[in-house]
Amino acid sequence: MHSILAVDDSASMRQMVAFTLKNAGFNVVEAVDGQDAWEKATQRDFDLVLTDQNMPRMDGISLTKKLRENPKFKATPILILTTESSDAMKQAGRAAGATGWLVKPFDPAKLIEVIGKVIR
């Protein structure tokens, strides 16, 4: 079973994402912000990271950069799920090493489809 680290400072968004992913057969670990995600990522392996962009303590792009610096996460798919949709923000995400960019509100079927395409 694939493990996904789901990162969002909104409890309701984390619940929706976790519910969607668990129903699709994924093991989900939740983190409340980028710093919490980083701490959890150093303790175990994940097959995919799904992160919000705008969060306290560490945002999604900063988390992506930090994960990419760790050899363990060099090839791990990282998807940013956010309300941000500007091209400049998407380019910053790509430059940081994000695999993909999804805009909220998300369609559960589309989220599962995208994860299915990038997860190993």
C-alpha positions in Angstrom: 0.0 0.0 0.0 1.4 3.4 -1.0 1.9 6.0 1.8 1.1 9.6 1.1 2.1 12.6 3.3 -0.8 15.1 3.2 0.1 18.6 4.3 -2.3 21.4 4.9 -2.9 23.9 7.7 -6.6 23.6 7.3 -8.0 20.7 9.3 -11.1 20.5 7.1 -9.0 20.3 3.9 -6.7 17.7 5.5 -9.8 15.6 6.4 -11.2 15.9 2.8 -7.9 14.9 1.3 -7.3 12.1 3.7 -10.8 10.7 3.2 -10.4 10.8 -0.6 -7.0 9.1 -0.5 -7.9 6.5 2.1 -11.0 5.5 0.1 -8.7 5.0 -2.9 -6.6 2.6 -0.9 -3.7 4.8 0.2 -2.1 5.0 3.6 -2.2 8.7 4.7 -0.2 10.5 7.2 -1.3 14.1 7.9 0.9 17.1 8.7 -0.3 20.6 9.8 2.3 22.6 8.0 5.6 22.4 6.2 7.7 22.1 9.4 5.5 19.3 10.7 5.7 17.5 7.3 9.5 17.8 7.3 9.8 16.3 10.8 7.5 13.4 9.7 9.3 12.9 6.4 12.7 12.5 8.2 11.2 9.7 10.3 9.8 7.5 7.5 9.4 7.0 3.8 6.5 8.2 1.7 5.6 7.4 -1.9 4.1 10.8 -2.6 3.9 14.2 -0.8 0.7 16.3 -1.3 1.2 19.8 0.1 -0.7 23.1 0.4 1.3 26.2 -0.5 0.3 28.9 2.0 1.0 27.6 5.5 2.6 28.9 8.7 6.1 27.9 9.7 7.0 26.5 6.3 5.1 26.9 3.0 4.7 24.2 0.3 7.5 25.5 -2.0 10.0 25.7 0.9 9.0 22.2 1.9 9.5 21.0 -1.6 13.0 22.5 -1.8 13.9 21.0 1.5 12.6 17.5 0.6 14.5 17.6 -2.8 17.7 18.4 -0.9 17.3 15.0 0.9 18.5 12.1 -1.3 15.6 10.0 0.1 13.1 12.4 -1.6 15.0 13.1 -4.9 12.6 11.0 -6.9 9.4 11.2 -4.7 6.5 12.8 -6.5 5.5 16.1 -4.8 2.2 17.6 -5.7 1.2 21.1 -4.6 -2.6 21.4 -4.0 -3.4 25.1 -3.4 -5.7 28.0 -4.2 -2.8 29.7 -5.9 -3.1 29.5 -9.7 -0.7 32.2 -11.0 1.8 31.1 -13.6 4.6 32.8 -11.5 3.7 30.6 -8.5 3.5 27.5 -10.6 6.9 28.2 -12.1 8.3 28.7 -8.5 6.8 25.3 -7.6 8.5 23.7 -10.6 11.8 25.4 -9.9 11.6 24.0 -6.3 11.1 20.5 -7.7 7.3 20.0 -7.6 6.1 17.2 -9.8 2.7 18.9 -10.3 0.3 21.7 -9.3 -3.4 21.2 -8.6 -5.8 24.1 -7.8 -8.4 24.0 -5.0 -11.2 23.2 -4.8 -10.1 19.8 -6.0 -12.1 17.1 -7.8 -11.5 13.8 -5.8 -11.6 11.7 -9.0 -9.0 14.0 -10.7 -6.8 14.0 -7.6 -6.7 10.2 -7.6 -6.1 10.1 -11.4 -3.1 12.5 -11.1 -1.7 10.6 -8.2 -2.1 7.4 -10.1 0.0 8.8 -13.0 2.9 9.9 -10.8 3.2 7.4 -7.9 5.5 4.4 -8.2 
